[in-house]
């Protein structure tokens, strides 16, 4: 395994859950970790844990569904540490509603964070790698909800559609990424809805 020491790793949804775990694990491997989510207080708590373990982090609160905010985020990271070597597209939201009562606004919100955010952040990594002629890694966090043949829970149509889209984006990005030496992978995690 190659050393990850001083690699710049950006994790979206880094304030809690899988994103937090990924950020802490990457830091433990020597990465300088960019912590991103909409909630600054959660990010500050993760940053404090990284600091206690003698790691380095850079906290940036942003809405990854907003193109201008994503561009500012990557610009800030480039100014602070240089371009991103590892991107973990983890941020996700879900809205529970039966199909007949699922609002278009809520649908757009889920698709905005879960799909548009993956596209916008990944596009920035692709642009930087192309400009700088350097390799990178992208890991997209999907879900068993985005895998054919698994049980789909009622009321999660927008979430399920978004996670299928993440799997599709991963396949497209991987195809393009090969010529740029960008490894693109997807993790379809299991979930329990109660």
C-alpha positions in Angstrom: 0.0 0.0 0.0 1.3 3.5 -0.9 1.8 6.0 1.9 -0.9 8.5 2.3 1.4 10.9 4.3 0.7 14.5 3.4 -1.9 13.6 0.8 -4.8 16.2 0.7 -8.0 14.3 1.4 -11.3 16.2 1.1 -14.3 14.5 2.8 -17.9 15.8 2.3 -20.4 15.2 5.1 -17.4 15.0 7.4 -19.2 16.1 10.6 -20.7 12.8 11.5 -21.3 9.2 10.7 -19.3 7.6 7.8 -17.8 10.9 6.8 -16.4 11.5 10.2 -15.1 8.0 10.4 -13.4 8.4 6.9 -11.9 11.7 8.0 -10.4 10.3 11.2 -9.1 7.2 9.4 -7.5 9.3 6.6 -5.9 11.5 9.2 -4.6 8.5 11.1 -2.9 7.4 7.8 -1.1 10.7 7.5 -3.4 12.7 5.3 -4.1 16.4 5.7 -7.9 16.3 5.8 -10.3 18.9 4.5 -13.6 18.6 6.5 -16.7 19.8 4.6 -20.4 19.9 5.6 -23.0 22.6 6.1 -22.7 22.4 9.9 -19.6 24.1 11.2 -19.9 23.0 14.8 -19.8 19.3 13.9 -16.7 19.9 11.7 -15.0 21.8 14.6 -15.5 18.8 16.8 -13.9 16.4 14.2 -11.1 18.9 13.7 -10.4 18.9 17.5 -10.1 15.1 17.5 -7.7 15.2 14.6 -5.7 17.9 16.3 -5.5 15.9 19.5 -4.0 13.0 17.5 -1.4 15.4 16.0 -3.1 15.4 12.6 -3.9 18.3 10.3 -7.3 19.4 9.2 -8.9 22.3 7.4 -12.5 23.1 8.1 -14.8 24.5 5.5 -18.6 24.9 5.8 -20.3 24.7 2.4 -23.4 23.5 0.6 -21.9 21.1 -2.0 -25.0 21.4 -4.2 -24.1 25.0 -4.8 -21.7 25.4 -7.7 -20.2 28.7 -6.6 -19.7 27.4 -3.1 -17.9 24.3 -4.4 -15.6 26.4 -6.6 -14.8 28.6 -3.6 -14.2 25.5 -1.4 -11.6 24.1 -3.9 -10.0 27.5 -4.4 -9.6 27.8 -0.6 -8.1 24.3 -0.4 -5.6 25.0 -3.2 -4.5 28.2 -1.5 -4.1 26.4 1.9 -2.6 23.0 0.8 -2.7 22.6 -2.9 -5.0 20.5 -5.0 -7.0 17.6 -3.7 -5.4 14.1 -3.9 -8.3 12.1 -2.5 -12.0 13.0 -2.6 -14.6 11.2 -0.5 -18.1 12.1 -1.8 -20.0 11.1 1.3 -22.5 14.0 2.0 -26.1 12.8 1.6 -29.6 13.6 2.7 -32.8 11.8 2.5 -36.5 12.7 2.6 -39.1 10.2 3.6 -42.4 10.6 1.8 -44.8 8.4 -0.1 -44.6 9.0 -3.8 -48.0 10.6 -4.1 -47.1 13.2 -1.5 -43.4 13.6 -2.3 -42.8 17.3 -3.0 -40.7 18.4 -6.0 -38.8 20.8 -3.7 -37.8 18.0 -1.4 -36.9 15.8 -4.4 -34.7 18.5 -5.8 -33.0 19.0 -2.4 -32.1 15.3 -2.2 -30.9 15.1 -5.8 -29.0 18.4 -5.3 -26.9 17.1 -2.4 -26.6 13.4 -3.3 -26.0 13.7 -7.0 -25.2 17.3 -8.0 -22.8 17.5 -5.1 -20.9 14.4 -6.2 -20.8 15.8 -9.8 -19.6 19.3 -8.7 -16.8 18.1 -6.3 -15.6 15.4 -8.7 -15.5 17.9 -11.6 -13.2 20.1 -9.6 -10.8 17.1 -9.0 -10.9 16.2 -12.7 -10.1 19.8 -13.7 -7.2 20.1 -11.3 -5.7 16.7 -12.3 -6.0 17.7 -16.0 -4.3 21.0 -15.4 -1.6 19.7 -13.1 -1.1 16.3 -14.8 -1.3 14.5 -11.5 -3.2 11.4 -10.3 -6.0 11.4 -7.8 -8.6 9.1 -6.2 -12.3 9.6 -5.8 -14.5 7.4 -3.6 -18.2 7.9 -3.9 -20.4 6.6 -1.1 -23.6 5.1 -2.4 -25.8 2.6 -0.7 -27.5 -0.7 -1.1 -30.5 1.4 -2.0 -28.6 2.1 -5.2 -27.9 -1.5 -6.1 -30.3 -3.6 -8.2 -32.1 -6.5 -6.5 -31.9 -5.2 -2.9 -35.0 -4.3 -0.9 -36.2 -0.8 -1.4 -37.9 0.8 1.5 -41.2 2.7 1.1 -41.1 6.4 1.1 -37.5 6.8 -0.1 -37.9 7.2 -3.8 -35.7 10.3 -4.1 -33.0 8.8 -2.0 -33.0 5.5 -3.9 -32.9 7.3 -7.3 -30.0 9.5 -6.1 -28.0 6.5 -5.0 -28.5 4.7 -8.3 -27.3 7.9 -9.9 -24.1 7.9 -7.8 -23.4 4.4 -9.0 -23.9 5.5 -12.6 -21.7 8.6 -12.1 -19.0 6.4 -10.7 -19.0 4.2 -13.8 -18.9 7.3 -16.1 -16.1 9.0 -14.0 -14.1 5.8 -13.9 -14.2 5.5 -17.7 -12.9 9.1 -18.2 -10.6 9.0 -15.2 -8.5 6.1 -16.5 -6.8 8.4 -19.1 -6.1 11.0 -16.4 -4.9 8.5 -13.8 -7.8 9.2 -11.6 -9.1 6.1 -9.7 -12.8 6.3 -9.1 -14.6 3.8 -6.9 -17.9 3.4 -5.2 -18.9 1.9 -1.9 -22.5 0.7 -1.5 -23.0 0.6 2.2 -25.8 -1.2 4.0 -28.4 0.7 6.0 -31.1 0.0 8.5 -34.2 2.2 8.3 -36.5 2.3 11.3 
